[in-house]
Amino acid sequence: MVTRQEIERQLAAIGTKFTWWGRGEARELEHIIEPGETIMYCINGRYDGGFAMLCVTDRRAVLIDKKPLYLSLEDIRYDMISEVDFDGRLVDSTVTIFSFTKQLRFTSFKGEKLRRATAYLQRRVMEIRQQSMMAEQFTQPVETPHHLEPVHSYEHRITNPYTKVPLMMRRRVSRFYN
């Protein structure tokens, strides 16, 4: 368990201070953050359930919604994220995080900070995917007897590394096609 002083130190290091809105969510961080985990971004905003805080760490993204007699946490690990979208508007910005089981839409008035957090999320997801692809590529095959060895050929398959299902390739048809 991480102490409150450690959480306050990490929040001060990224230039985040919660004076009124988000104080309850910030207090919950000491129960959520694991030892050795670093907070990269912490942003107040809203989602489908109301007001919440999006905390992006070096290991995961956590949505914290703390109300009296009510606590909702959504923990999304980087290896479970399939897509991250960002929409910036004049007044507010929205990040949409798609995982294989759910979709999280988070909106904040701090557009530039949310954009940097989105870029960090996308970069970490790509790093995790590259690590898993490299590990899969360099795994050693099982030893087989010499007379049973197959002909060596390289087969390139386009698959989703998390579900092992081939990706669907669609050909675009021109609207002028008869």
N, C-alpha and C positions, 0 to 999 in steps of 0.2 A: 504494500500500500504506500502511496506517495503522500507526503505531508502537505498541508495547506501552504506552508512557506515555499515549498518547491514549486507548487502550482503558481503561486503569486510571482515567484522569480521568473518562471517560464513565460507567464503572461506579460510581465514587465519587459522581458527581453524582446518580445515581438511587438511591443508598443501598444498593448491592449489593456484597458482598465475599464471595469464595469462598476459604475457608481450607483445606478438605480436599476435600469433594465438589464437583466441578465445576471444579477447577483446570485440568485438561487441556483441557476444553471452552473455558474462558475464554482459555487461551493460543492456541487456534485462531482466536479472533475477529480477531486482527490480520491473519490471512491471508484472512478472509472479508469483513470490513467494508470498504466502498469509501470513498475520500476524500469527505468531505462528508456521509456517512451518519451519522445519529444513533441511538444505542441508546436506546430508550424503556423497555423491560422486559427483564430477563434472569432466568429462573426455572429452577431445577433440578426434575427430576421423572422420570417414566418414561413410556415409550411401548411399542409392541409389540415393539421390539427390545431393550428393557432401559432402563438409566439414561441420561438425556440432559439437554440444556439447551435450552430454548426461548428464543430471542432475538428480540424484536420491535423492529424499527427503524422509521424513518419511511418506508422504501421497501418492506419485505418482512418476512416471518417466516421464521426459519431455525432448524431443529432440528439440533443438533450432538450426535453420539454418538461420543465418543473413547474407545477402549480400546487396550491395547497391541497393536500390529500391525494395528489396525483403525480406520478413520475412516468415519463415515457422515454425510452432509450432506443435508438436504432443504431446498431453497430454494423458498418459495412467495411469488410476487409478488402484490400486492394485486389486480391486475387478473385474476388466475387463480382467485381465491377465489370460490366460489359461495355458501357458507353457513358461518356460524360459530355453533356451539352451545356453551352452558356448562351444566354440571351441578355444583351445589354440594351436598356432603354434610357430615355432622358432622365427619369426620376429614380427608377430602381433597376435591379438586375436579378436574373434568375439562373440558377444552376440546376440541371436535372441529372440525377445519377441513376442510371439503369443498372440493375443487377439481374441475375437470372430468375429471381423470384419476385422482385418488387421494383417500384419506381419511386424515387424521392425527388420532389420538386421543392426547392428552397429559394426564397426571394428575400433580398436585402436592399436597403438604401445605400449601403457602402459598396458601390459598383466596382470601383477599382480594386479594393481588397478582395472582393468575391472573384474578380477576374484572375487575380494572382493565385488565389486558392484553387481555382479551377485548373489553371495551367499546371500547378504543382500536382494536383490529383491526376491529370492526364499523363504527366511525366512519370509519376510513380507506377501507374497502371501499366504503362509501356515497359518500364524497367522490370516489373514482375513478370510480364508476359515473355520478355526476351530471356530472362533467367530460366523460366520453365521450358522454353523452346530449346535453349542451349543444352539444358540438362537432358532433355528428351533426345536431342540429336547425338549427344556424346555418350549415351549409355552403351555399355558393352553387351554384345549379343551372347546368348547362351552357347556354350561349346557343343558342336554337333560332330558326329563321326564324319571322317573325310569323304566317304562314299555317299553320304546323305546331304552334302552341301548343295544349296541351290545355286543356280546361275546368278552371278552378281549383276544386278541391274538397279538403277536408281529410280524409285517410283516417287513422284511428287504428287502429294494429295493435299488439297486445300481443305483443312478441317479446323474446327474450333477446338483449341487445345484443352478447354475445360469440359466440354461435353462429348468430344470425340465424334461429333456428327459432321458430315460434310456440309460445307456452306452452300447455300443455294445460289447458283449463278443464273441470272436472268438476262436475256438479251433485250435491249431496248428496241422497240418498234417505232419507226418514224410515224408521225401523225398523218403523213401524206401517203402512207402505205395503203394500197388498195387490196 
